Amino acid sequence: MRPETKSLLFDMRQAAGAIVAFTKGHAMDDLRSDDLLRSGVYYKFVVIGEALAKLRAADPATAEGLSEYNRIIGFRNQIIHGYAVLDHETTWRVIEIKIPILIGELDRLLAG
């Protein structure tokens, strides 16, 4: 694995882990009401999406090993450009359902 690929995967893994840590013990309503929590979570989603966009350009085969990689990049774009219409309920479902899947995929790629 190329060093740049490994670095981008590591950055995504760290950001995904941070989202899990930030939201532990919280509920969806906390995401809506707690500006600090919301800011941290959405920033880490931006990091994931940006790193994945760079990975897609540098190593498309590895990027394709992550399910929904285009949707992840699109979510980053929505956070940056469409922040006023973010749906926190959808984001919470992503945190609960999709982040564990992403973490597993990243761990698998980093181990291989």
Secondary structure, DSSP 8 states (H G I E B T S, - for coil): --HHHHHHHHHHHHHHHHHHHHHTT--HHHHHH-HHHHHHHHHHHHHHHHHHHHHHHH-HHHHTTSTTHHHHHHHHHHHHH-GGG--HHHHHHIIIIIHHHHHHHHHHHHH-
